[in-house]
């Protein structure tokens, strides 16, 4: 097909950014939901999403980590794996990866050039996320991947990724997030996310609340799911201990038992994510995996921006927790795995739609001395003053820092070499902070430990 080649990736991304970006301007409610635009462009591309088996993931938290683990397991089994995730931390290329390597600039610019030509044939202008999703589907097909791990952007039923027919559908967990779009109840959120289940799918459920599991079960059975595995019943993380650089876990699945597996990620929740990922890949192959392959795969897992240690003196941790459940998981990990003698100072910023009082309260067990608030670089940013007022209402010392850079400049001198600097509240905040911290003189002389 004819291609309009952009002269550079920068030019291609300017074209892409000219489309509606619902990630930066989340609507108060979902417009009339439709997958028609995605189906149209997929048809014009030759339905690339049907040329490889798909492991499709949704859930309120843990999607990124579970996707990374599932990708590592599939790769360790010898497959060429395409992975589509969102959002990105450093560059949009990160969202599309094969064998763990992001798409190159030239290939990405060419791909977007093709989509620019094809979009003119679609009845309605696509969103930025729809175009990225179409790009991932097409690239994976062009590169003849053996399998794809596809992470949902928002919800499930009406997400742009949901034109795939999943071989395995994974729902990591259900908690409150994006209620302005997905609805105010956990049952409604569970129902929306269950929409990724298709006829013949094997369904892996990491959620443990019996009521929510029943919602998912009902939707899955109505869709014609082939099988359904539930955490705690069919698979589990039976041992989950702190280890150097992460967690030492024992996992069981319907077909196997995997003792003393090192997962180089922090927080007890990563043991549960590991069990879900392993069950999903076992369901994909319809057989247990060799324990040596499992150990090899998990040892390679990296998930930047999720309880990521950027430095040791002071201890510097960044985490993209952006809802109450995520903040609670972060607090538990900090309390269990990280001990410091000096002050604990957090740089926190968040987007509108979050309850800053509940978000800061969720960090309670982390024992923070001071919160320095900031506003992420997003049209949806909550003001630094609003976050500071919430912290003060909880009796936490709070300083208004303005931008992420301003907040870090205020926070770092408070910590000293024996304290802890935490950055959390939004992936937008973490993205900015990582760029600053990894480029700082301190980060260069105290390099990030391998994870």
C-alpha positions in Angstrom: 0.0 0.0 0.0 1.1 3.6 -0.6 2.9 5.2 2.3 3.2 8.8 3.3 6.6 8.7 4.9 7.2 11.3 7.6 10.7 12.8 7.6 11.3 11.9 11.2 9.6 10.3 14.2 9.2 13.8 15.7 7.1 14.7 12.6 5.1 11.5 12.9 4.4 12.1 16.6 3.2 15.6 15.9 0.6 14.1 13.6 -0.3 11.5 16.2 -0.6 14.2 18.9 -3.0 16.1 16.7 -5.6 13.5 17.6 -7.8 13.5 20.7 -5.8 12.2 23.6 -8.2 10.8 26.2 -5.3 9.9 28.5 -4.5 13.6 29.0 -8.1 14.8 29.0 -10.2 12.1 30.6 -13.9 12.8 30.0 -16.3 13.1 32.9 -18.2 10.2 31.4 -17.8 7.9 28.4 -19.3 9.1 25.2 -21.5 6.8 23.2 -19.3 3.7 23.4 -18.2 2.1 20.2 -15.5 -0.1 18.7 -16.6 0.7 15.2 -13.6 2.9 14.4 -11.2 0.2 15.6 -12.9 -2.5 13.6 -12.9 -0.3 10.5 -9.2 0.5 10.6 -8.4 -3.1 11.5 -10.4 -4.3 8.5 -8.4 -1.9 6.3 -5.2 -3.3 7.7 -6.3 -6.9 7.0 -7.3 -7.7 10.6 -3.7 -8.1 11.9 -4.9 -8.8 15.4 -6.2 -12.2 14.2 -2.8 -13.4 12.9 -1.4 -14.4 16.3 -2.8 -15.7 19.7 -3.4 -13.0 22.3 -3.1 -12.9 26.1 -5.3 -9.9 27.0 -5.0 -8.3 30.4 -7.2 -5.9 32.3 -7.6 -5.0 36.0 -7.4 -1.9 38.2 -3.8 -2.4 39.4 -1.0 -4.8 38.5 -1.6 -4.9 34.7 1.9 -3.6 33.8 3.7 -5.9 36.1 1.6 -8.9 35.2 2.1 -8.2 31.5 5.9 -7.9 32.0 5.9 -11.3 33.8 3.7 -13.0 31.2 5.9 -11.7 28.4 9.0 -13.0 30.2 7.5 -16.4 30.6 6.3 -16.7 27.0 9.7 -15.6 25.8 11.5 -18.1 28.0 9.4 -20.8 26.3 11.0 -19.8 23.1 8.3 -17.5 21.6 8.7 -14.2 19.8 6.4 -12.0 21.9 4.9 -8.6 21.1 3.8 -6.6 24.1 1.5 -3.6 24.0 1.3 -1.5 27.2 0.3 1.9 28.4 1.2 4.6 29.5 4.8 5.0 28.7 7.5 6.5 31.0 10.2 7.9 28.7 9.1 7.6 25.1 5.9 6.5 23.3 8.0 3.8 21.6 8.0 1.8 24.9 4.3 0.9 24.4 5.1 -1.3 21.4 7.8 -3.9 22.0 8.9 -7.2 20.6 11.2 -9.5 22.6 11.4 -6.7 25.1 12.8 -4.2 22.6 10.7 -1.0 21.9 9.9 -0.3 18.3 12.7 1.7 16.6 12.2 5.3 15.5 12.3 4.7 11.7 10.0 1.7 11.9 7.6 3.7 14.1 7.6 6.7 11.8 6.9 4.4 8.8 4.1 2.7 10.6 2.5 5.9 11.6 2.9 7.1 8.0 0.9 4.1 6.8 -1.8 4.8 9.4 -2.0 8.4 8.3 -2.9 7.3 4.7 -5.4 4.7 5.9 -7.1 6.9 8.4 -8.6 8.9 5.6 -10.7 5.9 4.6 -12.2 5.5 8.1 -15.6 7.1 8.6 -14.6 9.0 11.8 -11.3 10.4 13.0 -9.6 8.0 15.4 -8.2 8.9 18.9 -4.5 8.9 19.7 -4.9 5.6 21.7 -6.9 3.9 18.9 -4.1 4.8 16.4 -1.4 3.4 18.8 -3.4 0.3 19.3 -3.8 -0.2 15.5 -0.1 0.4 15.1 0.8 -2.3 17.7 -1.6 -4.8 16.0 -0.1 -4.1 12.6 3.5 -4.2 13.7 3.2 -7.4 15.5 1.6 -9.0 12.4 4.3 -7.6 10.1 7.0 -9.0 12.4 5.2 -12.4 12.6 5.2 -12.6 16.4 4.3 -16.0 17.9 2.1 -14.4 20.5 1.0 -11.0 21.8 0.5 -9.7 25.3 -2.0 -6.8 25.1 -2.8 -4.6 28.0 -6.1 -2.8 28.2 -6.0 1.0 28.3 -9.2 1.6 30.3 -11.9 -0.8 31.5 -12.4 -3.6 29.0 -15.6 -3.8 27.1 -15.2 -0.6 25.1 -11.4 -0.3 25.2 -9.8 0.0 21.8 -7.8 -3.2 22.4 -11.0 -5.2 22.7 -11.3 -6.1 19.0 -8.9 -9.1 19.8 -10.3 -12.5 20.5 -8.2 -13.5 23.5 -6.8 -17.0 23.9 -6.4 -16.1 27.5 -8.2 -13.2 29.2 -6.7 -12.0 32.5 -8.4 -9.8 35.1 -5.8 -8.9 37.8 -8.1 -7.3 40.4 -10.9 -4.9 40.9 -10.9 -1.7 42.9 -12.1 1.9 42.5 -10.5 3.8 39.7 -11.8 5.9 36.8 -15.3 5.8 38.4 -16.3 8.9 36.3 -16.1 6.6 33.2 -16.5 3.0 34.5 -19.2 3.7 37.0 -19.4 4.2 40.8 -19.6 0.5 41.9 -17.1 -2.3 42.1 -19.6 -4.6 40.5 -20.0 -2.3 37.6 -16.3 -2.0 37.2 -16.0 -5.8 37.3 -18.7 -6.1 34.6 -17.0 -3.6 32.3 -13.6 -5.3 32.6 -15.1 -8.7 32.1 -16.0 -7.6 28.6 -12.6 -8.8 27.3 -13.7 -12.4 27.7 -14.6 -14.0 24.3 -16.1 -17.3 23.3 -13.4 -19.9 23.8 -11.2 -17.8 26.1 -9.6 -19.2 29.1 -10.1 -16.8 31.9 -7.6 -16.1 34.8 -9.0 -14.1 37.7 -6.6 -12.6 40.2 -9.5 -10.9 42.1 -10.4 -12.7 45.4 -13.6 -11.0 46.5 -16.3 -13.7 46.1 -19.0 -11.3 45.1 -16.8 -9.7 42.3 -15.6 -13.1 41.2 -19.2 -14.1 40.7 -19.8 -11.0 38.6 -16.9 -12.0 36.4 -17.9 -15.6 36.3 -21.4 -14.7 35.1 -20.1 -12.5 32.3 -17.5 -15.1 31.3 -20.0 -17.9 31.1 -22.4 -15.7 29.1 -19.6 -15.0 26.7 -18.9 -18.7 26.2 -15.5 -18.9 28.1 -13.9 -22.2 27.8 -12.5 -22.3 31.3 -12.1 -20.2 34.4 -9.3 -20.2 36.9 -9.7 -18.2 40.2 -6.9 -17.0 42.5 -6.9 -18.9 45.9 -8.8 -21.8 44.4 -7.0 -22.8 41.2 -3.7 -20.9 41.6 -2.0 -19.0 44.3 1.2 -17.5 45.8 1.6 -19.8 48.9 4.8 -18.3 50.2 5.9 -14.7 49.8 9.0 -13.5 51.6 11.3 -10.5 51.4 14.5 -11.3 49.5 17.5 -9.3 48.4 16.3 -7.2 45.5 12.7 -8.4 45.6 10.5 -11.3 46.7 11.1 -15.1 47.1 7.8 -16.8 46.3 6.3 -20.2 46.0 3.6 -20.5 43.4 1.0 -23.2 42.5 -1.1 -23.5 39.5 -3.6 -26.2 38.3 -0.7 -28.1 36.7 2.4 -27.3 38.7 4.2 -26.3 41.9 7.1 -23.8 41.8 9.0 -23.3 45.0 11.5 -20.5 45.9 11.2 -18.4 42.8 13.0 -15.0 42.9 10.8 -12.2 41.6 13.1 -9.1 41.4 10.2 -6.7 42.2 9.3 -5.1 45.5 6.1 -5.5 47.4 4.0 -8.5 48.5 1.5 -7.7 45.8 4.1 -8.8 43.2 3.9 -12.3 44.5 0.2 -12.3 43.6 0.9 -10.8 40.3 3.5 -13.5 39.6 0.9 -16.2 40.4 -1.6 -14.6 38.0 1.0 -14.3 35.2 2.2 -17.9 35.6 -1.4 -19.2 35.6 -2.1 -17.2 32.5 0.8 -18.6 30.6 0.1 -22.1 31.8 -3.5 -21.6 30.5 -2.0 -20.3 27.2 0.0 -23.5 26.7 -2.5 -25.8 28.4 0.2 -27.4 30.4 2.6 -26.7 33.3 5.9 -25.0 32.7 9.3 -26.4 33.5 10.4 -24.9 36.9 13.8 -24.0 35.5 12.2 -22.0 32.7 10.0 -20.2 35.3 12.9 -19.2 37.4 14.9 -18.0 34.4 11.9 -15.9 33.2 11.1 -14.2 36.5 14.8 -13.4 37.1 14.7 -11.2 34.0 11.6 -9.1 34.8 11.9 -5.4 35.1 9.1 -2.9 35.6 10.3 0.7 35.6 8.3 3.1 37.7 6.8 0.4 40.0 8.5 0.6 43.4 11.7 1.2 41.5 14.8 2.0 43.4 16.8 4.7 41.7 19.5 5.3 44.4 20.6 4.1 47.8 22.1 7.1 49.5 19.6 8.4 50.1 17.2 5.6 49.4 15.2 6.9 46.4 12.0 5.1 45.3 9.6 6.0 42.6 6.2 4.3 42.2 3.3 5.1 39.8 0.6 4.3 42.3 -2.3 6.4 41.2 -5.3 5.1 43.2 -6.0 4.2 46.8 -5.4 0.5 46.4 -2.1 1.2 44.7 -1.0 3.6 47.4 -1.9 1.0 50.1 0.2 -1.6 48.3 3.1 0.8 48.1 2.8 1.6 51.8 2.9 -2.1 52.7 6.0 -2.6 50.6 7.8 0.3 52.1 7.0 -0.8 55.6 8.1 -4.4 55.0 11.1 -4.0 52.8 12.8 -0.6 53.3 14.2 0.6 56.6 16.0 4.0 56.9 17.4 5.9 59.8 16.8 9.4 58.4 13.7 11.4 57.4 11.1 9.9 55.0 10.0 12.6 52.6 7.5 12.1 49.7 7.0 14.1 46.6 3.3 13.5 45.7 1.2 14.8 42.8 -2.0 13.4 41.3 -4.6 14.0 38.7 -8.2 15.3 39.1 -10.7 12.6 39.9 -8.5 11.3 42.8 -9.4 11.9 46.4 -6.2 13.4 47.8 -7.3 12.8 51.4 -7.8 9.1 50.8 -4.6 8.8 48.7 -2.3 10.4 51.3 -4.1 8.5 54.1 -3.3 5.2 52.3 0.4 5.9 52.8 0.0 6.0 56.5 2.0 3.0 57.4 5.0 4.3 55.4 5.7 6.7 58.3 6.3 9.8 56.2 7.8 12.9 57.9 7.0 15.4 55.2 5.0 15.6 52.0 6.1 18.0 49.3 3.3 18.4 46.8 3.4 19.0 43.1 1.3 19.3 40.0 2.1 16.9 37.2 2.4 18.2 33.7 -1.1 17.3 32.6 -4.3 19.2 31.9 -5.9 16.9 34.4 -3.5 17.8 37.2 -4.8 18.4 40.7 -3.2 21.5 42.2 -0.3 21.1 44.6 -2.2 23.2 47.1 -5.2 20.8 47.1 -2.9 17.9 47.8 -1.0 19.8 50.6 -4.3 20.7 52.3 -5.3 17.0 52.3 -2.0 16.0 53.9 -2.3 18.7 56.5 -5.8 17.6 57.3 -4.3 14.2 58.2 -1.7 15.8 60.5 1.1 15.3 58.0 3.6 18.2 57.4 3.1 19.4 53.9 5.0 21.9 51.7 3.6 23.1 48.4 6.3 22.5 45.7 4.7 23.6 42.5 6.1 21.6 39.6 7.7 18.2 39.9 11.2 19.7 39.5 10.4 22.4 42.2 9.2 19.7 44.6 12.3 17.6 44.1 14.5 20.6 44.7 12.7 21.2 48.0 12.6 17.6 49.1 16.1 16.4 48.4 17.9 18.6 51.0 15.4 17.4 53.7 16.4 13.7 53.2 20.1 13.5 53.7 22.1 10.4 52.9 20.4 8.2 55.5 16.8 9.0 54.7 14.3 8.1 52.0 12.9 10.1 49.1 9.7 8.7 47.7 7.9 9.9 44.5 4.3 8.7 44.0 0.7 9.6 43.1 0.8 9.5 39.3 2.8 8.0 36.5 3.0 11.5 35.1 4.9 12.6 38.3 7.1 9.5 38.2 8.0 10.1 34.5 9.1 13.6 35.2 10.9 12.7 38.4 12.8 9.8 36.8 14.2 12.0 34.1 15.4 14.5 36.7 16.7 12.0 39.2 18.5 9.7 36.7 20.1 12.7 35.1 21.2 14.2 38.4 24.8 14.2 39.7 23.7 12.1 42.6 22.1 9.5 40.4 25.2 9.3 38.2 27.5 8.7 41.2 25.1 6.3 43.0 23.9 4.2 40.1 20.6 2.4 40.2 21.0 -1.2 41.5 20.0 -3.9 39.2 16.4 -5.0 39.6 
